[in-house]
Amino acid sequence: MRQVDAITLEIVGNVLLSIAEEMGVTLVKTAYSTNIKERKDCSTAVFDAQGNMIAQAEYVPMHLGSMLDIVNQILKRFPLDTIKPGDMFVTNDPFSGGGTHLPDITMASPVFVGNQLVGFVANIAHHSDIGGMVPGSVAANSTTIYQEGLRIPLVRICSEGNLVRDSYDFITLNTRTPVERQGDLDAQIASNIAGAKRMSEVAEKYGADYFAECTSALLDYAEDLIRSGIRSFPNGCYTFEDYLDDAGPNSDSPVLIRATVTIDDNTAHVDFTGTSDQVPGPLNMTYSALLTTVFYCFKAIVGKDVMANNGIYRALKVTAPEGTIVNCKLPVPVGQRVDTAQRVVDVIFGALAQVAPERVLAACNSVVTSAIFSGTNPNTNDYFVYLETIAGGSGAHSQGDGLSGVQVHMTNTSNLPVEALEREYPILIEKYQLRKDSGGAGLYRGGLGIQRDFRILSDGLNYTGLGERHKFSPWGIEGGKEGAPGSFWLAKKGETLEQIRSKISGVELNNGDLISVCSPGAGGYGDPLKRPIDGVLKDVQEGKVSIDKALSDYGVKLILTADGLLIDTKETEARRSILVANL
């Protein structure tokens, strides 16, 4: 057995990461749908021969849960002597180790050097439709997973390099957009072919046995680093809770998410006992999705420079009673599971903020605000399903203001550029702007949410809106104020805007109608009265804070004159003195 030296370990780790990234580029560049080629709603990773993830490209953290167990399931269901070079396996089923919701289709391929299995490569892509009761396959009013689309069991889609036409056709037949699905499935196959070729070359260069020692050492290294980070927290138990607005359009009751984080030297135990039971709506999470979310939290807080691999899990223990919303059982739906994952991040961060507020973000918008439009495009006569996720505010922190108009935590997708959207779909973007006053006040201000207005240019379209934090605002820390909640609005042609539910499906839209999506802002950090007056003035000048909020939240009196905004120094000093006295 050769000793793996530090330099070789670093080289091999970065080479494997580059393979995952090359797979991602291949997938994005060859995909057919705007959701993948423009918004990059996909992920790629490489695994060792035992099914441990070794490296994941930096796309969508939530997708780690979709790939977490697929190789283990392959090794469990298919005898090793039946797995051949050129094989490729596909699945999307959250309840059999294949994903976290049905639109995410995962493909995995074995990698060989000669006849020796040395690892696997895998990719995942969010397909804009996989059947089900509504276009887009995430229904706000679903009550079982069977309403959400096709459940693909773990099957071969390629066998020894040849397409398994039965599997391929079965998937594309069960979608409203078969041509688009074919293009995206082909892109996934191409991504894995590229990754398997590159990984085989690397393993052959180092020798299969030494390559296995390197991948094992990478897992040990990640474990050591994450344990060192956990050890930097004081030992103790820290509990925090937060709420989802409701379970869907058939419920107005909030859904409790509670976590107790126990730090015991170099191990962290996260216990979700006390969290709400699973719900008859699409917010439920499988246990693999929960593990992924906890993984993300500790990597973000104490392991930002640690390679994302399975070694991190060795330092974490996760307890979640079966049948709760964070560890659900069949047959509940899971389509909107990512918003529950976002709230799980909030409660873990909130717990750790009690002991290390300087290392944690205030609450972010913490939702994947989704707008799904579908119908027949009059320009092509083709049926389309267009999915958009609207970014929001990121929480302020001890080092500065939160970012505005960004995706956070468990998602990392891009927006669909207006030019691409309007070229492909009968929709016009009338407004796309940051929401003034949506960032929570503080020494450091929370990031702002976004307003995006969609004007419909054709009759007979359908809309699904999936949102969160419309009732429970993103909280601040260390005296920072909460950010503004989100909202959805509808205006029929010629009528005024009316607010609609945060989770809604089956909205019929016609030419001239308007959907306005307002995403949440984020919480602030620290006492707003300690924010420099010039900083408040700049926020007002840039349209991020109103004159009224400058006075009420920051105690800064501004006067609009012909020469621009001026600070009323005397009134500001008096106002801030009154506010301080009332604290």
Buried (B, 14 or more C-beta within 10 A) or exposed (E): EEEBEEEBBEBBBEBBBBBBBBBBEBBBEBBBBBBBBBBBBBBBBBBBBBBBBBBBBEBBBBBBBBBBBBBBBBBEBBEEEEBBBBBBBBBBBBBBBBBBBBBBBBBBBBBBBEEBBBBBBBBBBBBBBBBBBBBBBBBBBBBEBBBBBBBBEBBBBBEEEEBBEEBBEBBBEBBBBBEBBBBBBBBBBBBBBBBBEBBBEBBBEBBBBBBBBBBBBBBEBBBBBBBBBBBEBEEEEBBBBBBBBBBBBEBEEBBBBBBBBBBEEBBBBBBBEBBBEBBBBBBBBBBBBBBBBBBBBBBBBBBEEBBBBBBBBBBBBBEBEEEBBBBBEEEBBBBBBBBBBBBBBBBBBBBBBBBBBEBBBBBBBBBBBBBBBBBBBEEEEEBBBBBBBBBBBBBBBBEEBBBBBBBBBBBBBEBBEEEBBBEBBBBBBEEBEBBBBBBBBBBBBBBBBBBBBBBBBBBBBBBBBBBBBBBBBBBBBBBBBBBBBBBBBBBBEEEEBEEBBBBBBBBEBBBBBBBBBBBBBBBBBBBBBEBEBEBBBEBBEEEBBBBEBBBBBBBBBBEEEEEEBEBBEEBBEEBBEEBEEEE
